[in-house]
Amino acid sequence: MNLAITVNQEELAEVLLNIAPIRPVFIWGAPGIGKSALVEQFAENVGLPCVSLLGSQLAPEDIIGIPQIKGEVSEFLPPKMIARKEPYVLFLDELNACSQDVQKAFYSLIHERRIGEYYLPQGSIVIGAGNRAKDGAIVKTMSSALINRMFHVQMKPDVDRWIAWGYENLLHPWVLEYISQRPDHLFSEPPKTEEPYSTPRSWHMLSDALKEWGDKIPETQLKILAYGSISPAHAGMFLAFTKQAGNKFLLNEIVKGTEKWPDKPEERDVLYFLAQTFRARLWHDLPENRQKMNREANFLVHRGKALIKDLASINMEIARMVVAEEGMNRLPDWFLLEIVRDIPRLIEKGR
């Protein structure tokens, strides 16, 4: 499922607070973006324990229980984990990864909050979550009957809130500073090949590894940690960032004019990282409409054109990368027109 409307963490928290107490909610989203953590936080906020069941590891009897003869009749005894006396949040994670038989076992639990003769305690909340088919995860088609029993919402990563969460949870400063400069690298779509890729969860994993290793981490080990956690392209950029994190080649100083682009051959990876970050800043800070420019944006335009010209004198391909029209983060058309007018060789030689 791919819903037309997506929500960030704050919006999803509001949905859960207002909808989940009266109707089961199903959260769709890519792996590693924080669905499970958000449900656990919601349960803590409303003062209820959270019981998690992993759909991919369940059999029907794990839901409906096992039969027991009682007198001349039999009855099903629900599992201890579900059959509780006090209200709680029942979190059905990877619900669309379970078999059709298990999905059927969930029908009455989700629709009526009942298993056989056992009803969830008054005030209990049922929340499901799962990945989308396009994510490359193990998912099965969810039956129309199960879909129709739940309210559906699709979650998207929110960079600002993830960074705020990262500071609160003491993530490694390299990770937080890097994502602050390259917010577009927090999440990447799952690749078609079997390789690590960037998600909030994988950046958290890299942070844990960096903190565990300590301050004096050898470059070889740093490469192993980066390429073992996040997308290869992002890992290379992160390594370049760590090289310049403590030296004078900071983008803020370059934009202000107090420093210049690194131009030595051995600094080419740092130059590439800074140029990519510079493009991300142009995309983020320049308005789509030229008429909405403020003083800071005007300064960035004038400095930006000068810096792109300087960059072209060092490495034409990297300069072309800054103004490339490919991808979602396209620079404003009016700015590209000014670049073509002032530095035509960037375009002419690239055709």
Secondary structure, DSSP 4 states (H G I P E B T S, - for coil): ---S-EE-HHHHHHHHHHHTTTS-EEEE--TTSSHHHHHHHHHHHTT--EEEEEGGG--HHHHH-EEEEETTEEEEE--TTT--SS--EEEEETGGGS-HHHHHHHHHHHHHSEETTEEPPTT-EEEEEE--GGGTS---PPPHHHHTTSEEEEE---HHHHHHHHHHTT--HHHHHHHHH-GGGS--PPPSSSS----HHHHHHHHHHHHHH-S---HHHHHHHHHTTS-HHHHHHHHHHHHHTTSS--HHHHHHTSS----SGGGHHHHHHHHHHHHHHHHHHS-SSGGG--HHHHHHHHHHHHHHHHHHHH-HHHHHHHH---SSSPPPHHHHHHHHHH-THHHHTT-
